[in-house]
Amino acid sequence: MTATNGGPKPGSDATGTRPGAGTDPARGDTVSAVVRQWRAVHPELDTGPMEVIGRINRCAALLQQAEDAPLRRAGLSRAEFDLLGALRRTGHELTPGELARETFSSGAAVTKRIKQLTERGLVERRGDTRDRRVAHVRLTDTGRDLVDGILPEQLAYETAVLSVLDPAGQGELAGLLAELLSRLEGRMSGLRVGAPG
């Protein structure tokens, strides 16, 4: 979408949004204000990507700031719950490397979380009988019971968070995000921002 400072564009609807274009920058969210400021400074630039990526980043930041109430009550961070959840949903032991891939985390972060969860009695490690450098991590009974107890409450919490959108809107958003994610996952491994073309 080409940035302009004028009113609705030809062919746009009453909000000034062209069919298939980015959302109306006159809306009241914080990213709209940022977009308007950039349009004033650089009216020739297309701010469409900012309207999408900026809003994704802002939503993620707000959700992280709010924290997840059921997890907080259980004394877990989202990252720790993701690790426990990976062990529960796969149903078998995982190495730290596999957990890093399952939770989109660094190896160092996973190592730290495993240590903390082990100290709480939620997971346990065992060495590989053939390679002492390899560890295998599994849920304890306590860890499994905690995940199974929290998950329904966590899903109810997330349902409440998303209730600002009607079911059709949630479905549409999920579909768009799924398409974006699948395309990015297919491309980002070879994409290096700022690398020579």
Backbone torsions as a table, in degrees:
resi	resn	phi	psi	omega
1	MET	NA	126.5	179.1
2	THR	-77.8	130.0	-177.1
3	ALA	-75.8	135.0	173.5
4	THR	-138.9	164.8	177.1
5	ASN	-106.0	2.5	-174.7
6	GLY	-86.3	-165.9	-179.1
7	GLY	-81.3	-160.6	-179.0
8	PRO	-56.8	141.5	-179.4
9	LYS	-81.5	155.6	174.9
10	PRO	-57.5	134.3	-179.8
11	GLY	86.0	1.2	179.5
12	SER	-88.6	167.7	176.4
13	ASP	-87.2	-171.5	-173.6
14	ALA	-65.1	-19.9	-179.9
15	THR	-86.9	-6.5	-177.5
16	GLY	90.0	9.3	-179.6
17	THR	-100.3	124.4	176.5
18	ARG	-73.9	143.7	176.0
19	PRO	-56.0	127.6	179.2
20	GLY	82.7	-2.7	-179.0
21	ALA	-94.1	-175.8	178.7
22	GLY	-67.0	171.0	-178.2
23	THR	-72.8	162.9	-175.8
24	ASP	-66.9	119.6	-179.5
25	PRO	-69.2	-6.8	177.6
26	ALA	-82.1	-4.0	177.7
27	ARG	-64.6	165.6	-170.4
28	GLY	-93.1	9.6	179.8
29	ASP	-78.0	166.1	-173.7
30	THR	-66.2	-32.7	179.9
31	VAL	-66.3	-34.0	177.1
32	SER	-59.1	-40.7	178.7
33	ALA	-64.2	-41.2	178.2
34	VAL	-63.0	-44.0	179.8
35	VAL	-61.3	-43.7	179.1
36	ARG	-61.0	-39.7	179.9
37	GLN	-64.8	-43.8	178.8
38	TRP	-66.2	-35.9	178.2
39	ARG	-64.9	-34.0	177.7
40	ALA	-68.5	-35.2	-178.8
41	VAL	-80.6	-43.1	-178.0
42	HIS	-130.9	75.1	-176.6
43	PRO	-64.4	-14.6	-177.9
44	GLU	-85.0	-10.5	-175.1
45	LEU	-89.3	148.9	176.2
46	ASP	-85.7	112.2	-179.0
47	THR	-94.4	8.1	-179.0
48	GLY	-52.8	-48.3	179.2
49	PRO	-58.7	-36.0	179.5
50	MET	-64.1	-35.5	-178.7
51	GLU	-67.2	-28.6	178.1
52	VAL	-87.9	-58.9	-174.9
53	ILE	-66.8	-38.1	178.0
54	GLY	-61.0	-40.0	-179.9
55	ARG	-72.4	-37.7	175.6
56	ILE	-60.4	-47.0	-179.4
57	ASN	-63.6	-40.1	-179.0
58	ARG	-67.8	-42.6	177.0
59	CYS	-60.5	-43.6	179.7
60	ALA	-62.6	-41.5	-179.7
61	ALA	-64.5	-42.1	179.6
62	LEU	-64.5	-40.9	179.1
63	LEU	-65.3	-37.7	178.4
64	GLN	-68.6	-39.2	179.4
65	GLN	-65.7	-39.5	-178.4
66	ALA	-68.7	-26.0	-174.1
67	GLU	61.7	166.4	-179.7
68	ASP	-99.0	113.9	-172.2
69	ALA	-54.3	-49.2	-179.7
70	PRO	-61.8	-37.4	179.6
71	LEU	-68.3	-41.1	-179.7
72	ARG	-61.8	-41.0	179.0
73	ARG	-64.2	-30.2	179.1
74	ALA	-86.2	-1.2	179.9
75	GLY	74.2	26.4	-179.3
76	LEU	-114.3	145.7	168.4
77	SER	-86.8	164.3	176.3
78	ARG	-59.2	-41.2	-178.8
79	ALA	-63.6	-39.6	178.3
80	GLU	-66.7	-41.1	178.8
81	PHE	-65.4	-37.8	177.3
82	ASP	-60.9	-39.1	179.1
83	LEU	-66.4	-47.0	177.4
84	LEU	-61.2	-41.1	-179.8
85	GLY	-64.0	-36.8	178.6
86	ALA	-62.8	-41.8	178.1
87	LEU	-66.5	-36.4	-177.9
88	ARG	-73.1	-44.8	-174.1
89	ARG	-76.4	-28.8	176.1
90	THR	-78.3	-27.7	174.1
91	GLY	78.7	14.0	178.8
92	HIS	-152.8	174.2	178.9
93	GLU	-65.0	150.6	175.8
94	LEU	-134.2	148.2	173.6
95	THR	-80.1	162.0	175.8
96	PRO	-56.3	-36.9	177.7
97	GLY	-63.5	-41.9	177.7
98	GLU	-65.9	-39.1	177.2
99	LEU	-64.4	-36.7	177.3
100	ALA	-61.9	-42.9	178.9
101	ARG	-68.7	-39.9	-178.7
102	GLU	-66.3	-31.2	-175.0
103	THR	-108.5	7.2	179.1
104	PHE	54.5	45.1	-176.6
105	SER	-123.4	164.7	175.8
106	SER	-78.4	158.4	178.3
107	GLY	-61.5	-39.2	-179.6
108	ALA	-64.7	-40.8	179.7
109	ALA	-65.0	-41.7	179.6
110	VAL	-64.8	-41.6	178.2
111	THR	-58.8	-42.5	179.3
112	LYS	-64.6	-43.0	-178.9
113	ARG	-66.9	-39.9	179.0
114	ILE	-61.1	-42.4	179.1
115	LYS	-60.3	-45.8	-178.9
116	GLN	-65.9	-41.7	-178.4
117	LEU	-72.6	-30.9	175.3
118	THR	-65.4	-42.4	179.6
119	GLU	-63.4	-27.9	178.3
120	ARG	-87.4	-2.2	178.8
121	GLY	77.1	20.5	-177.6
122	LEU	-95.2	-26.3	174.9
123	VAL	-135.2	163.5	174.0
124	GLU	-140.0	150.2	-179.1
125	ARG	-109.9	149.3	170.1
126	ARG	-139.1	145.7	178.4
127	GLY	-77.2	152.7	176.6
128	ASP	-75.2	134.6	-177.4
129	THR	-69.3	-22.2	-178.3
130	ARG	-100.2	-23.6	-177.7
131	ASP	-141.5	108.0	-175.5
132	ARG	-67.8	-15.2	178.9
133	ARG	-77.0	-16.3	-176.0
134	VAL	-99.4	135.0	175.6
135	ALA	-115.4	152.0	175.4
136	HIS	-121.0	135.0	-175.8
137	VAL	-115.8	137.2	176.6
138	ARG	-142.0	160.2	176.1
139	LEU	-74.0	143.6	166.7
140	THR	-83.3	170.6	175.7
141	ASP	-59.1	-38.7	178.5
142	THR	-63.2	-42.7	179.4
143	GLY	-64.6	-42.1	178.7
144	ARG	-63.5	-43.4	-180.0
145	ASP	-64.9	-36.4	179.2
146	LEU	-65.6	-45.9	178.3
147	VAL	-60.9	-47.1	-177.6
148	ASP	-65.2	-29.8	178.5
149	GLY	-77.5	-36.0	-176.3
150	ILE	-80.1	-36.1	-169.5
151	LEU	-54.4	-48.7	179.3
152	PRO	-60.7	-39.7	179.6
153	GLU	-68.0	-37.9	179.2
154	GLN	-66.3	-40.9	178.6
155	LEU	-65.2	-37.1	177.2
156	ALA	-65.1	-39.3	177.6
157	TYR	-62.7	-45.3	-179.1
158	GLU	-66.8	-34.2	175.4
159	THR	-62.0	-41.1	178.2
160	ALA	-65.3	-39.9	179.0
161	VAL	-61.5	-40.4	-176.7
162	LEU	-85.0	-1.4	-175.6
163	SER	-67.0	-10.2	174.8
164	VAL	-67.4	-16.4	175.6
165	LEU	-109.8	141.8	176.7
166	ASP	-73.4	166.4	-177.0
167	PRO	-55.5	-38.9	179.1
168	ALA	-64.3	-41.0	178.5
169	GLY	-64.9	-39.2	178.0
170	GLN	-64.0	-41.9	179.1
171	GLY	-64.5	-41.6	178.9
172	GLU	-64.4	-44.6	179.3
173	LEU	-62.2	-44.1	179.4
174	ALA	-59.9	-41.3	179.7
175	GLY	-65.6	-43.2	179.3
176	LEU	-64.9	-43.4	179.9
177	LEU	-66.5	-37.0	178.0
178	ALA	-63.5	-41.9	178.6
179	GLU	-64.6	-45.3	179.3
180	LEU	-61.4	-46.3	-177.2
181	LEU	-63.3	-44.5	-178.0
182	SER	-63.8	-37.4	178.8
183	ARG	-70.1	-41.4	179.3
184	LEU	-66.3	-40.9	179.7
185	GLU	-62.7	-28.7	178.8
186	GLY	-79.9	-19.9	-174.4
187	ARG	-110.2	-32.3	-166.5
188	MET	-65.8	-25.2	-179.4
189	SER	-63.0	-29.3	179.7
190	GLY	-101.0	-1.3	-176.4
191	LEU	-94.3	126.2	177.6
192	ARG	-126.2	108.2	-177.7
193	VAL	-63.0	128.7	177.1
194	GLY	84.0	-3.7	179.1
195	ALA	-75.3	150.0	178.9
196	PRO	-59.0	142.0	-177.6
197	GLY	-79.0	NA	NA
